[in-house]
Amino acid sequence: MKKRSLSSPGKIWLGFIAGLTYIFDYSITHVNGSIHDYQNEPFIPQSNAFFFHGGSEGLYASKSHDSSSPVKPVKGKSFIRFESVIFARTRESADTENEMQSRTGLIEAIVFEVKDRERIGGAFLRSDAICCTPKLSQDGLCTVGEVIIQQYSDNPEWPKRIQTFFGGKSQEAKMVSQSVEINSTGMYYLYFMFCDPRLNGTTIRGRTVWRNPEGYLPGKMAPLMTFYGLASLAYLALGLIWFLRFVKFWKDIIQLHYHISAVIALGMCETALWYFEYANLNDTGRRPIGITIWAVTVTAVKKTLSRLLLLVVSMGYGVVRPTLGGVISKVLLLGLIYFVASEALELVEHLGNINDFAGKTKLYLVLPVAFLDASFILWIFSSLAKTLEKLQVIFLSPKFFSIRYSIRHVILFWIEQLETRRSMAKLELYRKFTNSLAVFVLLSIAWIGYELYFNASDPLNELWRMAWIIPAFWTVLAFSLLVVICVLWAPSHNPTRYAYSEETGEDFDEEAISLTSSVNMVGDMATMLERKEKGSASTDNVVSLGVDLEDDKRE
C-alpha cells in the first residue's frame, strides 16, 4: 500500500506540536520555585577557577533567630539550605590521588550579597585572579587552592565560605547538610567553585532551598501574590457590574457583548489561578504543576481572545459590517499562531527555575510573540482607519428620497435626520475608541522602553524589590483597556444605535427600517384618502348636475 505523505500545512502543524511538546517536557523536568535542583551540572572555567552558579534570589532579613532547629524551616526565618549536594569527579582525576590522603580535592560553596561581589576574587587586590596564587599567598593575603575572599573585619564569617573535600581516591564528595541564615535584606548569589585544574570535569547534583520569612516565594515575586489577589477582586467587580447590565438589558444584547463577557470571565479565571499558584509556591517552595499549566493556558487564551476582540471591533464587526467575510480565516490563523507562541513562552517562563533558564532560549520565544503583537497593532490601526473612513462617508453622503406627497416628505425628512444622528453616534464611538487605543499603545511603547532600560541598567538584579512592577503593569493596562471597551459598548436599552443593519445597500438601524415601512403605509393611506376625496367631489358634482336638470324640467 502506498504511504500518504503529509502536506506542507500538516508538516508545519506537526512541527508546532513537536516544539511545544519538547518545551513542555523540558519544563516538567525543571518545575521548581525556590528549590533549585542540580542534575549532574558541569563547572565552567573562568580565569584561574572553575565555577557553577547555584542560584540567585532576593531575600528579606530573618524576623526570627531561633536556632533550635537548624534543618527544619522556622516561621519568620530566612535562609539558604543545602540538601544532598554531591560532587562527582572523573575516574582519571581520582586515580591521580593518594589513597592515604584525607583531603585530595577542595570545592567551595560561596554565598554573598550582590553588594559584596567585589570582595570575591582578586578585584580588591587589583588582580584578575579568582583563586589564590603562590605570590599572593607569600604576601599572606590568601591560601593557595582557595578562592580569594575579603571578609569583613567585624563579621569574619561573611561572605560565607563552605568547604567540601574529596577523600583519597573517592570519586564523590557529599556536602554536609546545613543552612545559611540571612540577617540582611538583599539579592543573594550562590556559587560553587574549585581551583584545582585536576578536578576539571567535576559535576554537581542535589538541591538548595531558599526561603523568605513569610514563605518560599522569592522576594521579587512576593508582591505579585498580593497583586493578583487584588486584580482578581477588580475583575470580579467588573464582571458583576457587567453581568447586572447584561441581565437588565438581555433582550437588547448584541453579539459583541458575548465576546466581551468571555474576556472578562477569562480575566477573572487568570488572576485567580495566578494568585493560587503563587500562594502554593509560597507554602511548598515548588510550583504546583496542575495550577501552573492551567494558569499559563488561560493566560495565553485570554491574550489571544483580547487581541482578536480588539481586531474585530476595529474592523467594525457588528457596527458597519454584519460579518467579517473572507478575512475571518486570516484572523483565526493569526490568533492560532499567537496562542501557540504565547503558550510556549509562558510555559518556559513559569515552569522553569526562578533564575535558571538560558537567555537565548527565552529570546527565541520572545521574538515571535513581539513580532505577532506588532502585526496585531498594525492590522488594528489599519482596520480602524478604514472603519472611520467608511463612517465619515456614510455621515457626509446626502440621502435623496422620491417625494410625491407632503405628508411623506415630512416623515422621510425626519427619518433622514434620525439616520444622520445614528451615523454620527457610530462615528463618535469609533473616534473615542481610536483615541483610547492610541493612548494605550503609546503607554505600551513607553513601558517597553522603560523595561529595556530597567533590565539593561540592573544586570545583577539589585533593584529586585521593584521587579514585580514590570509584569503587574501589563495586567493593569489590559484591565484598563477592557474597562474602556465595556464603557463604550455597555449594554443599554437601545444598543441598536451601534448595531449594523442594511436597507438598500446603506447603513441603517432597525428603527429606521421599521419607520420607512411605516412611511410607505402612510403614503399609501394618503393616496387612498386623496382618491376618495376626488371620488366624493365627482359624485357631488354629478348629483348637483342631476338636481339642476330636474328643476329645469319642472319649470
N, C-alpha and C positions, 0 to 999 in steps of 0.2 A: 504494500500500500504506500502511495506517495505521501510523504510528510508535508503538512501545510506549513509554510513559513509565515512568521509574524509580519504584519505590515509595519511601516515606519512609525505611525502613531502608537501601535501596540508596543513596539520596542521602547519608545520614549516613556510610555506609561510604566512598563516593567522596570526601566531604569530608575524612575522616580521611586517606585515601591522598594526596589533593592537598596537604594541610597537611604531611604527613610528607615528601612529595617536595620541597616548597618548602624546608623546613628542611634536608633533605639537600643540595639544590643550593646553598643559601646556605653550608652548612658546607664543601662541597667547595671553594668559591672562597676560603675562609679557613683552609685546612688548614695551619697553621703552628705552630711551637712558639716557640723563641727567635728566630726570624727574623720580624720584623714587616714585613709588606708594606703599602705605601701606594698606593692606586689612585685617583688624582685626588681626594684628600680635601680638603674646604674648610677654611678657617680660621674660627674662631669669635670674634666680638668680645667683649672683656672689658675694662671700664674704658676706658682710652685706648689699648688694644693689641688685636691680633688674634693668636690662638694656635691651635696644633694639638698635641694630646697624642700624642707619638710612641711612648710605651710606658713601662712601669714594671716593674721586676723586682728581686728580691733577689739581690745579687751578693756573692760572697766575695772577699776580697783576693787579688791575684795571688801565687802562690808562686814564680813565675819573672819576672824583669825583663829578659829578653833582648830587646833592641830591634833585633836584626839583621834581623828580618823583620816590618815594621810592618803588612803586609797579611795575610799568611798566619797562621792560628792557631798558637800555640805552646802545647805542653802545659804546664799549670801556670800559664797566663796568663789573667787575667780582663779583659775589655774590652767596649766597645761600638763596633762598626764601621759606618760609613756607606758604603753601596754604591749607586751610580747614583741618588742623590737629586736630583730635578729639580723646580724650582719654575716654575709657569706662570702668568703674569698675563694679564689680559684685553687684547684689542686696544685698547680705549679707553684703558686705563691706559698702555700702551706708546706710543701716539700722542702723549700729552701731554709726552713727554720729548724732550730734545735728542739728536739722533743723535751729536753730537760728544762728549757726556759719557761718561766711562768707568764712572761709578757713578751709576745712576739709580734705585736701589731697594735696600733692605737687608732681608735676612731672617737672623735669628739662630737657631742651634741651641744650646740651653742644657741642660747636663747637671748635675744636682746631687743630693746625697743628701737624703733626706727631712728630716733634722735641720737642713738648711741652707735650708729653704723660706722662712724669714723674711728671708733675705738676697736674695731675688728680689723686685723691686718696691720701692715706697717705704715698706714697713711699718716698717723700721728708722729712716726719716726722719719717721715719723708722717704719712705721706701715702698717699692711696688710689691714687695713680698707679702704673702699671706701667712706662710709658715716661717717659723724662726730659722734663721741661717746661723752657721757657725760664728760668723763675725758679730752678729747681734748678740749671740749667746756669750761670747767673750766679754762683751760690754755689760753683761749682767741684765740685759733688758728682757730676755725670754729664755725658754728652754728648747733645745733642738728637738724637732719631731712634733712640736705642739704648735697650734695656731696662736698667732700673736694677739693678745688681748690686753688693752689698757683698762684695768679695773679702777673703780672709784676708791679714793682713799678712805672715805667714810663708809663705804659699802664694798669691801673686797670680794664679795660673792657675786658682784654684778659688773658686767654681763655674765650670765650663768654659763658655766662650762661643766659638762658631764662627760666623764671619760669611760670608755669601754675597751678592754684589752682582749686580744686573742691569746690563747694559751697553747704553748708547744706547737704541734703540727695540726691542731684543730682547725677545721675549715669554717666553723661557725662560732660566733660570739654573741651571747644574749645580753641585752642591756637590762640592768636592774630596773624593775617597775617602780616608778616614783613620780611625784608631782612637783611642779614648779609653781609656787603661789605667786599671783600677780598682785602687787600692792600699789601700783601706779597706773592710771589710765593712759592708754596709748596704743599704737599699732605695733604688734609684736611679730618678730620673724624667728623662724627656727631653721637652722642649717646643720646638717651632718657633714663633717669634714675629716679628712685624713691627709697626712703629709708624706707618708712613706710611699714612694713610687712602686715598690714591690707589691703593694695592695691594689694596684690597678686591675680593674675587672671585678672588684667587690660590689655586691648588690645588697639592698636593704629590703626587708619585709616586716610587716607588723602594722601598728597604728598608733596615732596620738589623739588624745581627746582634749578639746579646747572648750572651756566653759566660762560664761559670764556670771555675775552674781545672781541674775534673775533667771538664768537658764542657759541652754546650749546655743541659742540663737546668736550668731556673730554680731558684734557691736554695730557694724554698718547696716545690718539688716533688721536689728531690733525695732527701730521706729516704724518699719513697714508693717509689722503686725498690728500696731495701733492704727496706722493709717488705713489699712484695708478694712479694719473693723468699722471705722468712721465712714469709709467710702461705701461699704455695704449698706449702712444705715441711710446714706444720702440716696443711693439707688432705690432703696425701699420706699423712702418718702416720695421720690419722683414717680415710682411705679404706682403708689397708692393714689396720688393726685391724678395721674393719667388714667388709672382704672376707674375712678369716680366719674370723670368726664366721659370716658368711654361708655360706661353704663348709662349715664344720663342722656347721652345723645346716640344711643346704639342704633336707632333707626336711620340716622344720617351718616353712619360710618362709611368712609371710602376705603379703597384697597390700600392706600398708602398708610393708613392708621395701623393696619395689621403688621406691616413691616416695622414701623416704629415700636410697636408693642413687643415684637420679637427681640429687637436690640436692647430694650430696657430690661426684659427678662434675662437675657444673656449677661448683661452688665451686673445684675443682682447675683446671679449664679457665680460669675467670675470672681467678684470681690469677696463673696462669702467663702468660696473654695480656697482662695489665696490666704484668707485670714486663718482658716482651719489648718492649712498647710504649714504656715509659719508657727502657729500655736503648737502643732505636733512636733515640728522640728525643734522648737524651744524646749519641749518636755523630754524628748528622747535623744536628740543630737543627730538623728538620721531623718532624711526626707521620707515621708510616707508615700510609697510608690504609687498606690492607687489614687490618692487625693491629688498628688502632683501631676499625674498623667491627665486626670480629669480637668484640673485647673489649666494645664497647658493647652489641652484640646479646646476647651470652652473659650479660652483667650484667643486662640487662632481663629475659631469660628466667629467670635464677636468682632474681631478686627476685620475679617473678610466681609461679613454682612454689613458692618458700618460703612466700609468703603463702597460697597455695592449700593447701599441706600443713598449715599451722597451722589453717586454717579447717576442712578436712575432719576433721582429728584432733579439733578442738574439737566438731564435730558428732557425734562418736562413731562415725565410719565404721570398720567392721570390728570394733567392740567392742560397741556397744549397738544398732547398726543395720547390716544387711548391705549396703544401698545408700543413696544419697542421694536417690533417688526424683525427684520433680519439681523439687526445688531445684537439681539439677545444672546446668540451663540457666542459672539466675541466677548460680551460682558461675562457670561458664565465661565468661559475659558480663562479669562484673566483672573476671575475670582478663584477658580480651582488651583491655578498655578500659585497664586498668592497664598492660599491656605497651606499648600504643601511646603512652600518655602518658609512661611512663618512658623508652621508646626515644627519643622526641623530645627530652626533657630531656637525656639522656646525649649525644645527638648534638651539641646546641648547646654543651654544657659542654666536651666533649673534642675536638671538631673545629674549634672557634673558636680565635682567638688567646688567648694566656695572659691578657691583661687587657683585650681589646678587644671585648667584646660587651655590648650595652646591658643595663642593669639591668631595664628594663621588659620586654624580651623574655624574660629569664630568669624574672622574676616571673610572667608569664603562663603559663609552663610549670611553674613550681614549685607554684603554687596547685592545679592539678588533681591533681598527684601527692599533695600534702598532704591534699587532700580525700578521695582514694581510700584513702590509708593510714588516715585516721580511720574511714572506712567499714569497712575490714577489721578494725580494732581493736574497734569496736562490735559487729560481727557475730560475731567470735571469742568475745568475752566473753559475749555473749548466748547463743551456742550452748553454751559451757561451762556456764553456769548451768542450762540445760535438761538437759544430759547428766548433771551432778551430781545434779539433782533426780530424774531417772529412775533413776539408780543407787541413790540413797537409798531410793526407793520399792521397788525390787527387793530391796534388802538388808533392809528392815524389814518387808516384807509376809510374813505367815505362809503356809506351804505346807501344805495338807491333802491327805492321801492316803487312799484307800479301803483299809482294812486288814482282812483276813479271817483271816489266819493269823499266828502268832507269828514264823515264820521270815521272812516278807515284811516284817513290822513292823520287825524289826531292820535289815534291809538298806536299806529305804526311809528309815529314820531316819538311817542313815549317809550315804546319798545327799543327804538334805536338809542335813546338816551340811557336806558337800563343796560343795554349790551355794552355801551361805551364805559359805563361805570364798572361793569364786570371785568372788562379788559384792563381798565385802569387798576383795579384791585389786584389782578394777577401780576401785572407789570410791577406794581409797588411791592408785592410779596417777593418776587424774584430779585428785585433790586436790594431789598433788605437781606435776603439770603446770600446774595453775591458779596455784599459788603461785609457781612459777618464772616463768611468763609475766607475772604481775603485777609481779614484781621487774624483769624486763626492760623492761616498759612504763614503769615509774617511772623507770628509768635513762634510757630514751629521752627521756621528757619533760624530765628534768633536763638532759640533754645538749643538747636543742634550746634550752632556756633559756640554757644557757651559750654555745651557738653564737651566739644572737642578741646576747647581751651582748658576746661577743668581737668580732663584726663591728661592733656599734654603738660600742664603745669604741676601735676601732682602724680608723678610716675610711681612714687613709693607709698601712695595712699595715706599720706599724713593728714589729709582732710577727710578721713573716713567717717567722721560723725555727720558730715553733710552729704555723703554719697547717696543716701536714701531719697534725697530730693529729686535726683535725676529721673528715676522711674516714676516717682509719685507725680511729677509734673505732667507726664503724658496721660496718666489716668485722669487727672483733674481737667486737662484740656479736652479729652474725649468726652467726659461727662458734661462739660460746659457746652460743647457743640451740640450734644444730644438735647440739652435743655433748650437751646435756641431753636432747634428743629421742632421740639414739642410745643414751644410757644407759637411759632409761625404756623404750624399745621395742627393746632389744637382742635379736637372735636368740638363742634358747635351746632346750633340749631339750623344753620344754613351753610354747610360745608360745600355745597354745590357751587358756591361763588368761585371756588378754586378748581372745581372738577371739570373734566373735559366733556363736552357734548358737541354734536355736529348737526348742522342743518344747512343744506345747500352748499356744502363744502366749506362753511365758515365756522368760527369758534363761538358757539352759543351755549348757554346753560339750559337746564331743563325748564326753568321758569319761562325763559324766552320762547322755547318751543311751544309750551302749552299756551302762552299768551298769543303767539302767532296763529295757533289753531283757533283761539277764541276770536281773533280779528277776522278770520275767514268766515266764521259763523255770523259775527255781527254784520259783516259786509253783505253776506247772503240775505240776512234778515232785512237789512236796509233796502236791498234791491227789491225784495218781496213787498215791503211796505210802499215803496215808491210806485211799484207796478199796481198795487191795489188802489193807491190814491188816484193814479192815472185812470184805472178802470172805473172807479166811482165817479170821477169827473165826467167821463164819457157817458155813463148811464144817466147822470143828472141832466146832461145836455140833451140826450135823446128823449127823456121824459118831458123835459121842458118844451122841446120842439113838438111833441105829441099833444101837449095841452094847448099850445098856441093854435095848432091846426084845428083842434076840436072847437075852440072858441070862434075861429073864423067861420066854420061851417054853421054854427048856431046863428051867427049874425046874418 
